[in-house]
Amino acid sequence: MRQTFKTVISVALVLIAVVAGSLAQAPTLQEQLAAQYKPVKMGSDTSGYSVVEKGTLLAIQKGGILAVPYADQAVLPSKYEGGSIHGPNSLSLMGRKSIMGRFGKEQTTHLFQVGDKVYPMKIDVNVAKDTVSMNVVACDTCNKTDPPTYNKAQVVFQFPKGSLVKASAGEVEDVIGQVLSISEEEQQQGGDQGEQQQGGDQQQQGGGNQQPQPQAEPQSIEKGMTTDQVEAAMGKPEKIVNLGPKKIYVYKDLKVTFLNGKVFDVQ
């Protein structure tokens, strides 16, 4: 009886440790979005501001996002709710104009246009308010802006009350993509890297005739598998999109998303 009791306690402790470990390792929504949207690194010298390290290149899909010069401390947020961009109200703009006037400066603002390219600077998740805020800065070289301005803006994505706490990263990214989508150039760059890697592997395999292999049993992909395990089960992907900590394997009929080297989502 005593031995049975000890066994039950041991099993219970193991289960608790496993559950606690999985919860500790589960990435937060903030971490998942930060992995998807790599922030730009900015610097400055006597010539002004410049991009030190590029972030994830985004393309603006909806106009009406109000931007201010990079040197400005205050940024007037634009809100995205119900499928529309809502810019700062006139009272906020008048207040900004009054403050700038006290310092002998003119108010300078800019409305981003559809198709403009920007880099993410910071992303913040506020579950209590059901908002996701993203600060962005213009990619002046992409937009062919000369002299460069590095205008910056903040977009606040307002979600329905109580929905953000149970929303997946994919669902949040879909909403963000309605306003700030990952640009074709960024996707093409990730795809080219995957094709180059796949082409190099094919060259290493050589040109010898291979005997036809018997049809294998259907393979399964489980959450937590590594990239090597997925490749062993599914073969090389058609494309690989590399976004830093986040990597996407694109196969013919499915897409496998890795976060920090392990399967996080399958679509």
Backbone as CSV, one residue per row, in Angstrom:
resi,resn,N_x,N_y,N_z,CA_x,CA_y,CA_z,C_x,C_y,C_z
1,MET,0.832,-1.202,0.000,0.000,0.000,0.000,0.871,1.259,0.000
2,ARG,1.920,1.215,0.860,2.816,2.362,0.929,3.535,2.562,-0.406
3,GLN,3.929,1.441,-1.049,4.622,1.533,-2.330,3.713,2.131,-3.403
4,THR,2.443,1.717,-3.388,1.461,2.247,-4.358,1.271,3.741,-4.172
5,PHE,1.188,4.153,-2.904,1.014,5.577,-2.612,2.208,6.392,-3.117
6,LYS,3.423,5.854,-2.899,4.618,6.548,-3.374,4.622,6.650,-4.892
7,THR,4.168,5.595,-5.556,4.119,5.618,-7.021,3.160,6.680,-7.532
8,VAL,1.978,6.762,-6.891,0.975,7.760,-7.295,1.524,9.167,-7.113
9,ILE,2.195,9.395,-5.961,2.774,10.719,-5.697,3.843,11.053,-6.732
10,SER,4.676,10.070,-7.076,5.735,10.300,-8.053,5.161,10.668,-9.411
11,VAL,4.138,9.941,-9.846,3.497,10.234,-11.131,2.887,11.626,-11.119
12,ALA,2.231,11.988,-10.017,1.602,13.306,-9.917,2.640,14.416,-9.999
13,LEU,3.769,14.218,-9.325,4.828,15.232,-9.368,5.395,15.387,-10.763
14,VAL,5.554,14.271,-11.478,6.060,14.330,-12.851,5.096,15.100,-13.739
15,LEU,3.798,14.821,-13.617,2.787,15.511,-14.427,2.783,17.001,-14.135
16,ILE,2.898,17.356,-12.847,2.922,18.778,-12.482,4.136,19.457,-13.088
17,ALA,5.289,18.777,-13.043,6.514,19.348,-13.607,6.391,19.546,-15.106
18,VAL,5.771,18.562,-15.805,5.613,18.660,-17.254,4.704,19.820,-17.614
19,VAL,3.556,19.926,-16.900,2.606,21.009,-17.180,3.241,22.363,-16.885
20,ALA,3.935,22.456,-15.744,4.578,23.726,-15.385,5.638,24.105,-16.408
21,GLY,6.396,23.108,-16.885,7.431,23.386,-17.873,6.851,23.872,-19.179
22,SER,5.743,23.248,-19.613,5.131,23.657,-20.882,4.564,25.050,-20.787
23,LEU,3.974,25.386,-19.616,3.440,26.728,-19.441,4.554,27.761,-19.414
24,ALA,5.684,27.408,-18.784,6.791,28.354,-18.706,7.408,28.602,-20.075
25,GLN,7.356,27.598,-20.958,7.988,27.724,-22.257,7.069,28.349,-23.300
26,ALA,5.757,28.392,-23.015,4.816,28.918,-23.998,5.080,30.407,-24.227
27,PRO,5.380,30.823,-25.452,5.648,32.242,-25.708,4.388,33.079,-25.575
28,THR,4.535,34.274,-25.081,3.406,35.179,-24.940,3.056,35.774,-26.300
29,LEU,1.878,36.402,-26.370,1.470,37.069,-27.607,2.452,38.169,-27.961
30,GLN,2.941,38.878,-26.960,3.935,39.937,-27.195,5.184,39.361,-27.845
31,GLU,5.666,38.223,-27.337,6.882,37.599,-27.865,6.664,37.087,-29.292
32,GLN,5.494,36.517,-29.546,5.211,35.999,-30.880,5.147,37.123,-31.910
33,LEU,4.526,38.233,-31.552,4.438,39.360,-32.483,5.810,40.006,-32.682
34,ALA,6.606,40.058,-31.612,7.954,40.612,-31.733,8.816,39.762,-32.657
35,ALA,8.563,38.439,-32.655,9.306,37.552,-33.556,8.867,37.742,-35.005
36,GLN,7.596,38.030,-35.204,7.070,38.225,-36.565,7.494,39.569,-37.139
37,TYR,7.500,40.610,-36.302,7.804,41.963,-36.765,9.123,42.423,-36.126
38,LYS,10.212,42.163,-36.814,11.536,42.529,-36.309,11.685,44.052,-36.307
39,PRO,12.017,44.658,-35.164,12.115,46.125,-35.112,13.380,46.638,-35.785
40,VAL,13.270,47.826,-36.351,14.418,48.486,-36.960,15.303,49.071,-35.865
41,LYS,16.594,49.205,-36.153,17.503,49.886,-35.237,17.959,51.184,-35.897
42,MET,17.683,52.290,-35.205,18.019,53.603,-35.724,19.239,54.154,-34.995
43,GLY,19.987,55.028,-35.682,21.137,55.693,-35.090,21.217,57.125,-35.579
44,SER,22.122,57.875,-35.014,22.265,59.267,-35.434,23.719,59.693,-35.295
45,ASP,24.100,60.645,-36.130,25.424,61.267,-36.052,25.271,62.722,-36.468
46,THR,26.373,63.366,-36.808,26.301,64.781,-37.163,25.488,65.047,-38.427
47,SER,25.329,64.006,-39.262,24.565,64.174,-40.501,23.071,63.939,-40.310
48,GLY,22.680,63.438,-39.134,21.263,63.197,-38.875,20.997,61.744,-38.524
49,TYR,19.738,61.352,-38.705,19.323,59.992,-38.361,19.542,59.049,-39.545
50,SER,19.692,57.766,-39.223,19.856,56.768,-40.276,19.468,55.400,-39.739
51,VAL,19.206,54.474,-40.667,18.874,53.101,-40.309,20.168,52.329,-40.098
52,VAL,20.362,51.812,-38.890,21.561,51.038,-38.575,21.355,49.573,-38.944
53,GLU,20.171,49.051,-38.619,19.846,47.658,-38.952,18.382,47.587,-39.371
54,LYS,18.139,47.065,-40.551,16.777,47.011,-41.083,15.899,46.073,-40.268
55,GLY,14.622,46.408,-40.227,13.642,45.531,-39.601,12.798,44.868,-40.670
56,THR,11.684,44.277,-40.263,10.756,43.669,-41.213,10.104,44.774,-42.042
57,LEU,10.226,44.686,-43.351,9.687,45.728,-44.226,8.176,45.524,-44.387
58,LEU,7.422,46.581,-44.069,5.964,46.532,-44.136,5.454,47.506,-45.187
59,ALA,4.336,47.144,-45.806,3.695,48.007,-46.803,2.352,48.480,-46.262
60,ILE,2.126,49.782,-46.335,0.886,50.358,-45.819,-0.267,50.041,-46.779
61,GLN,-1.357,49.502,-46.218,-2.508,49.083,-47.011,-3.690,50.051,-46.920
62,LYS,-3.678,50.932,-45.933,-4.767,51.893,-45.768,-4.181,53.271,-45.486
63,GLY,-4.692,54.274,-46.173,-4.228,55.634,-45.965,-4.833,56.250,-44.719
64,GLY,-4.287,57.415,-44.333,-4.836,58.127,-43.195,-4.010,58.016,-41.933
65,ILE,-2.848,57.343,-41.984,-1.986,57.226,-40.810,-1.142,58.497,-40.707
66,LEU,-1.297,59.218,-39.600,-0.615,60.496,-39.423,0.782,60.275,-38.852
67,ALA,1.785,60.862,-39.501,3.181,60.722,-39.069,3.748,62.078,-38.708
68,VAL,4.799,62.048,-37.884,5.494,63.261,-37.467,6.991,63.047,-37.675
69,PRO,7.798,64.117,-37.682,9.251,63.958,-37.833,9.840,63.056,-36.747
70,TYR,10.901,62.348,-37.094,11.491,61.369,-36.179,11.954,62.012,-34.873
71,ALA,12.402,63.252,-34.937,12.943,63.919,-33.750,11.858,64.322,-32.755
72,ASP,10.594,64.354,-33.188,9.519,64.755,-32.290,9.332,63.724,-31.176
73,GLN,9.127,64.207,-29.975,8.928,63.313,-28.839,7.504,62.761,-28.798
74,ALA,6.537,63.605,-29.121,5.133,63.196,-29.052,4.654,62.679,-30.407
75,VAL,3.954,61.542,-30.377,3.369,60.967,-31.588,1.866,60.852,-31.378
76,LEU,1.090,61.403,-32.306,-0.363,61.322,-32.214,-0.822,60.004,-32.829
77,PRO,-1.409,59.111,-32.031,-1.756,57.783,-32.554,-2.938,57.807,-33.514
78,SER,-2.881,56.923,-34.502,-4.009,56.662,-35.393,-4.604,55.319,-34.982
79,LYS,-5.918,55.254,-34.854,-6.569,54.026,-34.387,-7.200,53.278,-35.557
80,TYR,-7.024,51.943,-35.543,-7.676,51.092,-36.538,-8.752,50.282,-35.830
81,GLU,-9.993,50.518,-36.216,-11.122,49.834,-35.590,-12.261,49.721,-36.592
82,GLY,-12.869,48.554,-36.633,-14.012,48.367,-37.531,-13.654,48.478,-38.992
83,GLY,-12.410,48.169,-39.337,-11.999,48.190,-40.732,-11.605,49.554,-41.252
84,SER,-11.522,50.546,-40.372,-11.190,51.909,-40.817,-10.115,52.523,-39.941
85,ILE,-9.341,53.436,-40.549,-8.339,54.209,-39.824,-8.993,55.477,-39.291
86,HIS,-8.823,55.728,-38.000,-9.342,56.946,-37.381,-8.147,57.765,-36.891
87,GLY,-7.904,58.897,-37.556,-6.777,59.740,-37.197,-7.040,60.537,-35.939
88,PRO,-6.027,61.242,-35.443,-6.203,62.091,-34.264,-7.282,63.143,-34.507
89,ASN,-8.010,63.487,-33.452,-9.061,64.494,-33.619,-8.453,65.888,-33.734
90,SER,-9.271,66.812,-34.159,-8.794,68.180,-34.401,-8.290,68.839,-33.126
91,LEU,-8.878,68.468,-31.984,-8.442,69.051,-30.712,-6.999,68.649,-30.408
92,SER,-6.659,67.397,-30.679,-5.288,66.935,-30.451,-4.316,67.655,-31.370
93,LEU,-4.726,67.852,-32.627,-3.862,68.543,-33.577,-3.647,69.999,-33.180
94,MET,-4.722,70.656,-32.694,-4.600,72.047,-32.256,-3.691,72.135,-31.037
95,GLY,-3.820,71.175,-30.127,-2.967,71.171,-28.943,-1.509,71.000,-29.314
96,ARG,-1.256,70.129,-30.286,0.124,69.928,-30.734,0.668,71.210,-31.380
97,LYS,-0.176,71.859,-32.184,0.259,73.084,-32.852,0.599,74.159,-31.830
98,SER,-0.217,74.237,-30.759,0.026,75.240,-29.726,1.334,74.970,-28.995
99,ILE,1.596,73.694,-28.678,2.831,73.337,-27.969,4.052,73.627,-28.834
100,MET,3.964,73.262,-30.116,5.088,73.518,-31.014,5.354,75.014,-31.145
101,GLY,4.275,75.796,-31.163,4.421,77.237,-31.298,5.141,77.869,-30.124
102,ARG,4.943,77.314,-28.938,5.616,77.851,-27.753,7.135,77.704,-27.850
103,PHE,7.568,76.731,-28.596,9.007,76.511,-28.760,9.520,77.099,-30.078
104,GLY,8.680,77.913,-30.707,9.101,78.577,-31.931,9.222,77.643,-33.119
105,LYS,8.480,76.534,-33.092,8.547,75.570,-34.179,7.200,75.474,-34.893
106,GLU,7.263,75.139,-36.165,6.039,74.925,-36.928,5.622,73.465,-36.849
107,GLN,4.306,73.268,-36.861,3.791,71.895,-36.831,4.033,71.230,-38.184
108,THR,4.688,70.092,-38.179,4.953,69.353,-39.412,4.406,67.944,-39.278
109,THR,3.445,67.616,-40.089,2.878,66.279,-40.078,2.822,65.742,-41.506
110,HIS,2.631,64.439,-41.610,2.613,63.786,-42.921,1.657,62.610,-42.873
111,LEU,0.856,62.456,-43.899,-0.036,61.311,-44.004,0.598,60.250,-44.892
112,PHE,0.833,59.075,-44.342,1.361,57.988,-45.143,0.337,57.594,-46.210
113,GLN,0.841,57.240,-47.392,-0.005,56.833,-48.497,0.003,55.312,-48.642
114,VAL,-1.041,54.783,-49.264,-1.091,53.345,-49.536,0.103,52.963,-50.409
115,GLY,0.814,51.942,-50.008,1.996,51.509,-50.749,3.299,51.982,-50.149
116,ASP,3.249,52.992,-49.267,4.470,53.444,-48.597,5.055,52.298,-47.770
117,LYS,6.375,52.259,-47.684,7.057,51.216,-46.920,7.549,51.785,-45.585
118,VAL,7.389,50.989,-44.549,7.815,51.398,-43.212,8.461,50.211,-42.498
119,TYR,9.200,50.529,-41.446,9.773,49.507,-40.562,9.084,49.590,-39.201
120,PRO,8.843,48.475,-38.545,8.329,48.532,-37.174,9.427,48.992,-36.222
121,MET,9.067,49.825,-35.259,10.012,50.282,-34.242,9.750,49.613,-32.897
122,LYS,8.464,49.460,-32.579,8.084,48.909,-31.285,6.667,48.368,-31.391
123,ILE,6.406,47.272,-30.688,5.058,46.720,-30.654,4.692,46.442,-29.208
124,ASP,3.468,46.788,-28.835,3.047,46.657,-27.444,1.646,46.059,-27.394
125,VAL,1.481,45.037,-26.548,0.184,44.370,-26.382,-0.397,44.775,-25.034
126,ASN,-1.628,45.280,-25.040,-2.329,45.646,-23.811,-3.626,44.841,-23.766
127,VAL,-3.570,43.698,-23.084,-4.738,42.809,-23.035,-5.891,43.471,-22.305
128,ALA,-5.587,44.241,-21.261,-6.638,44.885,-20.471,-7.476,45.844,-21.319
129,LYS,-6.813,46.522,-22.271,-7.524,47.478,-23.123,-7.876,46.894,-24.486
130,ASP,-7.498,45.614,-24.723,-7.758,44.947,-26.007,-7.142,45.733,-27.164
131,THR,-5.904,46.183,-26.963,-5.221,46.938,-28.015,-3.836,46.355,-28.288
132,VAL,-3.418,46.490,-29.539,-2.045,46.205,-29.944,-1.542,47.460,-30.645
133,SER,-0.472,48.043,-30.119,0.074,49.280,-30.682,1.388,48.989,-31.396
134,MET,1.543,49.576,-32.567,2.796,49.426,-33.309,3.299,50.792,-33.744
135,ASN,4.536,51.099,-33.370,5.200,52.306,-33.837,6.024,51.960,-35.069
136,VAL,5.930,52.787,-36.093,6.642,52.533,-37.348,7.399,53.780,-37.775
137,VAL,8.406,53.566,-38.628,9.185,54.674,-39.184,9.336,54.444,-40.686
138,ALA,9.323,55.515,-41.438,9.369,55.415,-42.894,10.685,54.825,-43.381
139,CYS,10.594,53.963,-44.398,11.788,53.495,-45.116,11.980,54.449,-46.293
140,ASP,12.737,55.511,-46.065,12.864,56.566,-47.072,13.539,56.087,-48.347
141,THR,14.494,55.157,-48.233,15.135,54.637,-49.443,14.137,53.846,-50.272
142,CYS,13.253,53.107,-49.612,12.221,52.341,-50.337,11.227,53.283,-51.002
143,ASN,10.869,54.362,-50.298,9.874,55.310,-50.807,10.489,56.372,-51.711
144,LYS,11.827,56.283,-51.904,12.547,57.251,-52.749,12.321,58.686,-52.264
145,THR,12.394,58.857,-50.935,12.244,60.179,-50.325,13.611,60.826,-50.153
146,ASP,13.813,61.973,-50.787,15.098,62.657,-50.738,14.854,64.159,-50.617
147,PRO,15.346,64.809,-49.575,16.156,64.238,-48.484,15.299,63.371,-47.560
148,PRO,15.928,62.461,-46.840,15.175,61.560,-45.975,14.500,62.301,-44.829
149,THR,13.343,61.796,-44.416,12.572,62.420,-43.340,12.478,61.526,-42.115
150,TYR,12.420,60.206,-42.341,12.216,59.231,-41.267,11.002,59.604,-40.419
151,ASN,9.909,59.960,-41.115,8.677,60.229,-40.398,8.229,58.974,-39.649
152,LYS,7.680,59.177,-38.467,7.253,58.047,-37.648,5.783,58.207,-37.261
153,ALA,5.163,57.083,-36.920,3.748,57.099,-36.573,3.456,55.954,-35.615
154,GLN,2.286,56.025,-35.007,1.815,54.946,-34.138,0.419,54.542,-34.581
155,VAL,0.228,53.225,-34.753,-1.083,52.689,-35.107,-1.566,51.830,-33.941
156,VAL,-2.755,52.137,-33.435,-3.355,51.372,-32.341,-4.472,50.516,-32.919
157,PHE,-4.299,49.200,-32.827,-5.308,48.260,-33.317,-6.260,47.922,-32.171
158,GLN,-7.504,48.366,-32.322,-8.500,48.149,-31.275,-9.299,46.881,-31.577
159,PHE,-9.250,45.909,-30.656,-9.980,44.659,-30.801,-11.250,44.700,-29.964
160,PRO,-12.248,43.889,-30.320,-13.480,43.852,-29.521,-13.190,43.520,-28.056
161,LYS,-14.013,44.024,-27.169,-13.804,43.854,-25.732,-13.726,42.377,-25.346
162,GLY,-12.663,42.040,-24.638,-12.492,40.687,-24.133,-11.978,39.677,-25.138
163,SER,-11.675,40.126,-26.360,-11.276,39.167,-27.410,-9.766,38.936,-27.463
164,LEU,-8.970,39.926,-27.041,-7.527,39.803,-27.223,-6.915,38.740,-26.320
165,VAL,-7.514,38.511,-25.152,-6.955,37.558,-24.198,-6.970,36.129,-24.752
166,LYS,-7.890,35.846,-25.663,-7.980,34.498,-26.227,-7.614,34.446,-27.710
167,ALA,-7.151,35.565,-28.253,-6.794,35.607,-29.675,-5.430,34.962,-29.892
168,SER,-5.278,34.260,-31.008,-3.989,33.666,-31.363,-3.131,34.711,-32.068
169,ALA,-1.838,34.419,-32.145,-0.937,35.345,-32.831,-1.321,35.480,-34.300
170,GLY,-1.743,34.376,-34.914,-2.152,34.412,-36.312,-3.342,35.318,-36.545
171,GLU,-4.311,35.278,-35.626,-5.497,36.133,-35.759,-5.116,37.611,-35.621
172,VAL,-4.229,37.906,-34.691,-3.794,39.297,-34.506,-2.999,39.765,-35.718
173,GLU,-2.132,38.904,-36.243,-1.337,39.257,-37.421,-2.228,39.507,-38.632
174,ASP,-3.334,38.773,-38.735,-4.266,38.994,-39.846,-4.863,40.397,-39.782
175,VAL,-5.203,40.843,-38.572,-5.767,42.194,-38.414,-4.697,43.246,-38.711
176,ILE,-3.506,43.058,-38.183,-2.419,44.007,-38.454,-2.146,44.075,-39.954
177,GLY,-2.205,42.910,-40.620,-1.927,42.854,-42.058,-2.920,43.632,-42.900
178,GLN,-4.104,43.927,-42.351,-5.066,44.740,-43.086,-4.585,46.182,-43.237
179,VAL,-3.670,46.585,-42.372,-3.131,47.946,-42.404,-1.650,47.955,-42.760
180,LEU,-0.897,47.032,-42.142,0.548,46.958,-42.336,0.911,45.523,-42.697
181,SER,0.981,45.245,-43.974,1.284,43.882,-44.422,2.777,43.738,-44.684
182,ILE,3.282,42.522,-44.485,4.680,42.252,-44.814,4.844,42.407,-46.316
183,SER,5.787,43.234,-46.736,5.919,43.605,-48.141,6.332,42.424,-49.002
184,GLU,6.057,42.535,-50.290,6.440,41.490,-51.238,7.949,41.317,-51.281
185,GLU,8.680,42.428,-51.147,10.141,42.345,-51.155,10.644,41.494,-49.998
186,GLU,10.023,41.668,-48.814,10.422,40.903,-47.637,10.123,39.422,-47.840
187,GLN,8.936,39.115,-48.376,8.567,37.731,-48.612,9.447,37.102,-49.682
188,GLN,9.765,37.870,-50.728,10.598,37.352,-51.811,11.998,37.055,-51.299
189,GLN,12.497,37.911,-50.418,13.827,37.709,-49.858,13.873,36.413,-49.063
190,GLY,12.823,36.169,-48.262,12.779,34.929,-47.503,12.637,33.726,-48.405
191,GLY,11.818,33.855,-49.488,11.650,32.761,-50.424,12.920,32.448,-51.183
192,ASP,13.669,33.492,-51.573,14.932,33.281,-52.296,15.933,32.528,-51.429
193,GLN,15.964,32.863,-50.147,16.877,32.159,-49.252,16.536,30.687,-49.176
194,GLY,15.210,30.397,-49.137,14.798,29.002,-49.073,15.128,28.254,-50.347
195,GLU,14.923,28.894,-51.509,15.210,28.243,-52.786,16.697,28.003,-52.957
196,GLN,17.534,28.971,-52.513,18.971,28.787,-52.608,19.423,27.615,-51.753
197,GLN,18.842,27.512,-50.552,19.209,26.397,-49.677,18.771,25.076,-50.285
198,GLN,17.568,25.039,-50.851,17.070,23.812,-51.452,17.889,23.441,-52.683
199,GLY,18.264,24.456,-53.501,19.061,24.175,-54.688,20.424,23.636,-54.332
200,GLY,21.038,24.180,-53.254,22.337,23.685,-52.831,22.268,22.246,-52.365
201,ASP,21.177,21.892,-51.669,21.022,20.507,-51.222,20.886,19.568,-52.401
202,GLN,20.164,20.000,-53.456,19.982,19.149,-54.626,21.303,18.938,-55.351
203,GLN,22.156,19.985,-55.412,23.449,19.838,-56.068,24.348,18.878,-55.303
204,GLN,24.263,18.912,-53.978,25.080,18.018,-53.170,24.665,16.561,-53.347
205,GLN,23.398,16.328,-53.683,22.920,14.967,-53.827,23.487,14.292,-55.067
206,GLY,23.988,15.101,-56.030,24.612,14.521,-57.226,23.592,14.089,-58.245
207,GLY,24.108,13.486,-59.331,23.222,13.158,-60.443,22.964,11.679,-60.619
208,GLY,23.337,10.799,-59.725,23.119,9.364,-59.913,21.649,9.008,-59.960
209,ASN,21.320,7.975,-60.729,19.940,7.509,-60.789,19.564,6.867,-59.458
210,GLN,18.433,7.207,-58.968,17.970,6.664,-57.708,16.830,5.689,-57.963
211,GLN,16.838,4.623,-57.194,15.773,3.636,-57.310,14.491,4.206,-56.715
212,PRO,13.348,3.960,-57.347,12.084,4.454,-56.789,11.840,3.867,-55.407
213,GLN,11.427,4.739,-54.483,11.175,4.323,-53.119,9.709,3.932,-52.946
214,PRO,9.448,2.953,-52.103,8.052,2.602,-51.831,7.335,3.748,-51.143
215,GLN,6.038,3.857,-51.401,5.264,4.962,-50.833,5.238,4.852,-49.315
216,ALA,5.607,5.942,-48.641,5.690,5.934,-47.196,4.319,6.161,-46.576
217,GLU,4.216,5.811,-45.314,2.985,6.052,-44.576,2.800,7.557,-44.371
218,PRO,1.558,8.025,-44.248,1.324,9.447,-44.009,2.060,9.929,-42.753
219,GLN,2.718,11.069,-42.892,3.491,11.610,-41.782,2.665,12.645,-41.023
220,SER,3.000,12.808,-39.760,2.295,13.783,-38.931,3.282,14.806,-38.387
221,ILE,2.778,16.018,-38.159,3.578,17.092,-37.577,2.928,17.478,-36.261
222,GLU,3.745,17.568,-35.228,3.232,17.906,-33.916,3.907,19.172,-33.395
223,LYS,3.186,19.872,-32.548,3.708,21.092,-31.942,4.934,20.760,-31.102
224,GLY,5.994,21.557,-31.265,7.218,21.331,-30.508,8.296,20.616,-31.286
225,MET,7.953,20.084,-32.486,8.962,19.407,-33.302,9.985,20.411,-33.823
226,THR,11.202,19.964,-34.043,12.259,20.825,-34.566,12.196,20.858,-36.096
227,THR,12.979,21.756,-36.681,13.019,21.853,-38.139,13.550,20.559,-38.750
228,ASP,14.537,19.948,-38.113,15.089,18.692,-38.627,14.053,17.572,-38.599
229,GLN,13.252,17.517,-37.545,12.224,16.488,-37.441,11.140,16.671,-38.506
230,VAL,10.795,17.945,-38.771,9.780,18.211,-39.796,10.316,17.850,-41.179
231,GLU,11.578,18.201,-41.452,12.165,17.865,-42.743,12.288,16.361,-42.913
232,ALA,12.583,15.652,-41.820,12.665,14.200,-41.900,11.307,13.582,-42.212
233,ALA,10.239,14.227,-41.721,8.897,13.698,-41.946,8.301,14.154,-43.266
234,MET,8.548,15.423,-43.652,7.869,16.009,-44.810,8.796,16.265,-45.991
235,GLY,10.121,16.173,-45.767,11.057,16.517,-46.828,11.358,18.002,-46.829
236,LYS,12.145,18.424,-47.781,12.503,19.830,-47.886,11.295,20.664,-48.321
237,PRO,11.090,21.842,-47.711,9.969,22.696,-48.124,10.234,23.351,-49.478
238,GLU,9.152,23.791,-50.119,9.297,24.508,-51.384,9.918,25.884,-51.159
239,LYS,9.579,26.499,-50.039,10.145,27.806,-49.707,10.367,27.884,-48.206
240,ILE,11.322,28.712,-47.803,11.576,28.988,-46.398,11.577,30.497,-46.217
241,VAL,10.679,30.990,-45.367,10.626,32.417,-45.046,11.284,32.600,-43.684
242,ASN,12.413,33.296,-43.677,13.196,33.459,-42.450,12.966,34.848,-41.877
243,LEU,12.334,34.931,-40.703,12.030,36.211,-40.066,12.657,36.265,-38.675
244,GLY,13.910,35.916,-38.581,14.601,35.932,-37.296,14.185,34.737,-36.451
245,PRO,13.654,34.987,-35.240,13.238,33.866,-34.384,12.103,33.064,-34.999
246,LYS,11.386,33.675,-35.948,10.262,33.008,-36.587,10.653,32.564,-37.983
247,LYS,10.343,31.315,-38.307,10.662,30.756,-39.613,9.443,30.007,-40.128
248,ILE,9.161,30.148,-41.424,7.987,29.513,-42.019,8.435,28.584,-43.141
249,TYR,8.045,27.316,-43.052,8.280,26.330,-44.098,7.010,26.241,-44.947
250,VAL,7.151,26.488,-46.239,6.000,26.450,-47.143,6.068,25.186,-47.992
251,TYR,5.094,24.300,-47.790,4.950,23.095,-48.597,3.787,23.293,-49.570
252,LYS,3.563,22.298,-50.409,2.532,22.421,-51.444,1.150,22.635,-50.842
253,ASP,0.829,21.872,-49.798,-0.527,21.924,-49.250,-0.603,22.467,-47.830
254,LEU,0.514,22.885,-47.247,0.460,23.393,-45.891,1.631,24.316,-45.595
255,LYS,1.499,25.041,-44.495,2.524,25.984,-44.060,2.824,25.705,-42.595
256,VAL,4.107,25.497,-42.290,4.524,25.179,-40.931,5.303,26.365,-40.372
257,THR,4.868,26.874,-39.218,5.511,28.023,-38.593,6.310,27.563,-37.372
258,PHE,7.588,27.963,-37.350,8.467,27.645,-36.227,8.725,28.916,-35.432
259,LEU,8.809,28.781,-34.127,9.191,29.887,-33.259,10.322,29.395,-32.376
260,ASN,11.472,30.059,-32.514,12.678,29.641,-31.794,13.042,28.190,-32.093
261,GLY,12.877,27.781,-33.364,13.325,26.481,-33.805,12.362,25.335,-33.569
262,LYS,11.160,25.612,-33.073,10.202,24.541,-32.804,8.844,24.887,-33.408
263,VAL,8.111,23.836,-33.834,6.811,24.032,-34.475,5.884,24.759,-33.513
264,PHE,5.298,25.862,-34.011,4.351,26.614,-33.223,2.939,26.569,-33.817
265,ASP,2.874,26.522,-35.163,1.561,26.542,-35.799,1.664,25.843,-37.150
266,VAL,0.580,25.192,-37.569,0.496,24.527,-38.861,-0.799,24.961,-39.524
267,GLN,-0.709,25.406,-40.764,-1.906,25.853,-41.496,-1.998,25.133,-42.835
